[in-house]
Structure formats: structure tokens, C-alpha cells
Amino acid sequence: MLNQISVFVENKTGRLASVMKILTDNNIDIRAMTIADTTDFGIVRFVVKNYEEALKILKDNDCTANVSQVVAFSVPDAPGGMYSVIDAFESAGINIEYCYSLVTNKEGRASVAVRVDSNEKAIEVLNAKGIALITVDDI
């Protein structure tokens, strides 16, 4: 599993830049990132190698942030690659709350992080299907 940091930011010009500056000024390298927004606020989710340090730095700078875990894996980068996982999760009764793609150097592979209602069950399903899990060192 990957430890993912979620930061809640106002949906205003400059708020994302201020969060990124805090991380940059503290030499925190973002390995994966996604943003979801509403009219009033956004949630910036990202993965870094040292999530504990990044979380402390963010909180010390008055950012509302927390850590959650996501499951990351790679599938063949071909039609049906992702469907094979989604279908297996559905058959196992696993709900996907959200997902986002990851950038890796795995040629011919598509890499994805998913937030599910049961990480342990998802990992069991992926292992049973022979699907490679990804660690923070892979991204």
C-alpha cells in the first residue's frame, strides 16, 4: 500500500501554489498527485517518499492534511487491462472510491492507485490474479 497525503485547499487562485511552495521549500518530492475539486474547495492527494515528514511540514504550515492508504498496482497497458481488476474487485464485493494513474518506468504497463473500502481484500484479489503491486520506490 502507498501512504497518500490529502490536503484540503480553498478553490481560489494561489492556494495550490502555496501548498506546492511549502513542499518545494522543504525539498519534498511529489511522486504522484491528483486533484478533485468542488465549487468552494479542493482535495489535493499526493504520494511522497517520506510522508511523515511531509505531513508534519504541512501541518506546521497550517494546512489541513491527513494520511490514508491506497493500493497501487500495474496491469498490461492494453484494452481490458484495467477492466480485469475492476471486474475482480466487483466479484469480490470491493468498492472503488476513486483511482488515479501513476507514472512509472514499467514499459507496456499501466500503473494505478485505488482507494477502496478494504485494502486487505483488494491486495488478496490482486495477488490471486498475479497482478504486481507497486511501492513508493516504483514511482
C-alpha positions in Angstrom: 0.0 0.0 0.0 1.0 3.6 -0.5 0.6 6.3 2.1 -1.2 9.1 0.4 -1.5 12.7 1.9 -4.7 14.6 1.3 -4.6 18.4 1.7 -7.8 20.4 1.7 -7.4 23.8 0.0 -9.8 26.6 -0.9 -10.7 26.7 -4.5 -9.0 30.1 -5.0 -6.2 31.2 -7.2 -2.8 30.7 -5.5 -3.9 28.2 -2.8 -2.4 25.2 -4.7 0.7 27.2 -5.4 1.1 27.9 -1.7 0.9 24.2 -0.8 3.4 23.3 -3.6 5.8 26.0 -2.4 5.7 24.6 1.2 6.7 21.2 -0.2 9.3 22.6 -2.5 10.9 24.8 0.1 11.3 21.7 2.3 12.7 19.5 -0.5 9.7 17.2 -0.6 9.5 15.4 -4.0 5.9 14.5 -5.1 5.9 11.1 -6.8 2.1 11.0 -7.7 -0.7 13.6 -7.5 -4.3 14.1 -8.3 -6.8 16.9 -7.5 -10.5 16.8 -7.0 -12.5 20.0 -6.7 -15.9 21.4 -5.8 -17.0 25.0 -6.1 -15.5 26.0 -2.7 -12.6 23.7 -2.0 -10.3 21.1 -3.5 -8.6 18.0 -2.2 -5.0 17.6 -3.4 -3.9 14.0 -3.0 -0.3 13.0 -3.4 2.3 10.4 -2.7 5.8 11.2 -1.4 8.7 9.0 -0.2 8.7 10.4 3.4 5.0 11.0 4.0 5.5 11.5 7.8 7.9 14.4 7.3 5.7 15.9 4.6 2.6 15.7 6.8 4.4 17.4 9.7 5.6 20.2 7.5 2.2 20.8 6.0 0.5 20.8 9.5 3.3 23.1 10.8 2.3 25.5 8.0 -1.4 25.5 8.9 -2.5 23.1 6.2 -5.4 20.8 6.8 -3.9 17.4 5.9 -4.3 13.7 6.7 -2.8 10.4 5.6 -4.7 7.5 4.1 -3.6 4.4 2.3 -4.2 3.4 -1.3 -3.4 0.2 -3.1 -1.2 0.6 -6.2 -0.7 -1.9 -9.0 0.3 -2.3 -12.6 -1.6 -4.0 -15.4 -0.9 -4.5 -19.1 -1.3 -1.3 -21.0 -3.8 -2.7 -23.3 -7.6 -2.8 -23.8 -9.1 -4.7 -20.9 -6.1 -4.3 -18.6 -7.9 -2.2 -16.0 -11.2 -3.9 -16.5 -9.7 -7.2 -15.3 -9.0 -5.6 -11.9 -12.3 -3.7 -11.7 -14.2 -6.9 -12.6 -12.3 -8.9 -10.0 -13.0 -6.2 -7.4 -16.7 -6.2 -8.2 -16.8 -10.0 -8.0 -15.2 -9.8 -4.5 -17.6 -7.0 -3.4 -14.9 -4.4 -3.2 -16.0 -0.8 -3.8 -13.6 1.6 -5.5 -14.0 5.1 -4.1 -11.5 6.7 -6.5 -8.5 6.0 -8.6 -5.7 7.8 -10.5 -2.9 6.8 -12.7 0.7 6.7 -11.7 3.8 7.4 -13.8 6.4 4.6 -13.7 9.1 3.3 -16.0 7.4 0.0 -16.5 7.2 -0.3 -20.2 4.0 -1.8 -21.6 2.3 -1.4 -18.2 -0.3 1.0 -16.8 0.1 1.8 -13.1 -2.8 2.8 -10.9 -3.6 3.8 -7.3 -7.0 3.0 -6.0 -8.8 3.9 -2.8 -11.1 1.0 -1.9 -13.3 0.1 1.1 -11.0 -2.8 2.0 -7.3 -2.6 1.2 -6.5 -6.1 2.6 -9.2 -7.7 0.5 -8.1 -5.8 -2.6 -4.5 -7.0 -2.1 -5.7 -10.6 -1.8 -7.6 -10.3 -5.0 -4.6 -8.7 -6.8 -2.3 -11.4 -5.5 -4.6 -14.1 -6.5 -4.7 -12.7 -10.1 -0.9 -12.4 -10.2 -1.2 -8.6 -10.5 2.0 -6.8 -9.5 1.7 -4.4 -6.6 3.6 -1.1 -6.6 5.5 0.6 -3.8 6.5 4.2 -3.4 10.0 3.2 -4.8 8.4 2.2 -8.1 7.1 5.7 -8.8 
